Amino acid sequence: MIFLFSSPILDPTILTLMIFSLGWKVAVFYTLITSVLSIVIGFALEKLGFESAVKEVTVKELMWLQRLLVLPLPGKRQLIL
């Protein structure tokens, strides 16, 4: 849940543009505030039961890559690279 909030607002492109347009102090302040708020909001939504609203999606075109990265081990264990 936390990734859903922090990923778009803490994008490196946005932070880089913010450093050059508004200064590094503003960018650091923005990063700290948005990181803390993303964590708080993510945990709050998890406690309220919003995890069921997130849909798990598998991209079929990348299934071959997943098969390459998962190595079967003896028994029913797998090694994920």
TIMARVO-165047 format. One line per 4 residues: number of its first residue (from 1); their letters; for each residue z, y, x of C-alpha. Coordinates in nm, 4 decimals, always signed. Last residue first. Example, Ala and Ser with C-alpha at 12.3 -4.5 7.8 and 13.67 -1.06 7.14 Angstrom:
2 = SA = +0.7140:-0.1060:+1.3670; +0.7800:-0.4500:+1.2300
This chain:
81 = LILQ = -0.8235:-1.4638:+1.6611; -0.6754:-1.6731:+1.3811; -0.5473:-2.0144:+1.4923; -0.5201:-2.2569:+1.2043
77 = RKGP = -0.2670:-2.5208:+1.1074; -0.3333:-2.8100:+0.8698; -0.2800:-3.0844:+1.1246; -0.4357:-3.0381:+1.4666
73 = LPLV = -0.5775:-2.6865:+1.5043; -0.8743:-2.5272:+1.3252; -1.0127:-2.2068:+1.4801; -1.0502:-1.8985:+1.2641
69 = LLRQ = -1.2551:-1.6197:+1.4283; -1.5970:-1.7809:+1.3880; -1.5369:-1.8710:+1.0237; -1.4302:-1.5110:+0.9572
65 = LWML = -1.7528:-1.3869:+1.1107; -1.9581:-1.6168:+0.8889; -1.7687:-1.4794:+0.5864; -1.8855:-1.1258:+0.6683
61 = EKVT = -2.1732:-1.1112:+0.4194; -1.9420:-1.2430:+0.1491; -1.7140:-0.9382:+0.1583; -1.3765:-1.0515:+0.0313
57 = VEKV = -1.1830:-0.8232:-0.2012; -0.8167:-0.8367:-0.2979; -0.7528:-0.5899:-0.5806; -0.4558:-0.3569:-0.5632
53 = ASEF = -0.2975:-0.3088:-0.9072; -0.0606:-0.6035:-0.8508; +0.1005:-0.4123:-0.5662; +0.2042:-0.1422:-0.8158
49 = GLKE = +0.5399:-0.3059:-0.8794; +0.7650:+0.0011:-0.8801; +0.9196:-0.1057:-0.5482; +0.5731:-0.1249:-0.3902
45 = LAFG = +0.4846:+0.2181:-0.5294; +0.7998:+0.3643:-0.3735; +0.7331:+0.1919:-0.0406; +0.3827:+0.3358:-0.0264
41 = IVIS = +0.4965:+0.6832:-0.1345; +0.7640:+0.6938:+0.1371; +0.5307:+0.5629:+0.4070; +0.2513:+0.8000:+0.3106
37 = LVST = +0.4949:+1.0942:+0.2955; +0.6235:+1.0229:+0.6465; +0.2743:+0.9910:+0.7916; +0.1485:+1.2968:+0.6017
33 = ILTY = +0.4318:+1.5129:+0.7340; +0.4017:+1.3942:+1.0937; +0.0232:+1.4218:+1.1087; +0.0177:+1.7656:+0.9442
29 = FVAV = +0.2805:+1.8967:+1.1884; +0.0838:+1.7535:+1.4822; -0.2396:+1.9104:+1.3527; -0.0719:+2.2474:+1.2911
25 = KWGL = +0.0671:+2.2513:+1.6439; -0.2678:+2.1386:+1.7898; -0.4614:+2.4350:+1.6581; -0.6277:+2.5237:+1.3274
21 = SFIM = -1.0010:+2.4707:+1.3911; -1.0056:+2.2571:+1.7045; -0.6976:+2.0488:+1.6220; -0.7984:+2.0192:+1.2562
17 = LTLI = -1.1425:+1.8910:+1.3488; -0.9844:+1.6246:+1.5667; -0.7352:+1.5288:+1.2949; -1.0081:+1.4978:+1.0339
13 = TPDL = -1.2206:+1.2835:+1.2629; -0.9215:+1.0677:+1.3555; -0.8601:+0.9865:+0.9858; -0.5002:+1.0475:+0.8883
9 = IPSS = -0.5717:+1.1507:+0.5277; -0.8098:+0.8655:+0.4440; -0.6073:+0.5837:+0.6054; -0.2565:+0.7008:+0.5194
5 = FLFI = -0.2662:+0.6513:+0.1448; -0.4271:+0.3104:+0.1097; -0.2618:+0.1961:+0.4338; +0.0827:+0.2417:+0.2792
1 = M = +0.0000:+0.0000:+0.0000
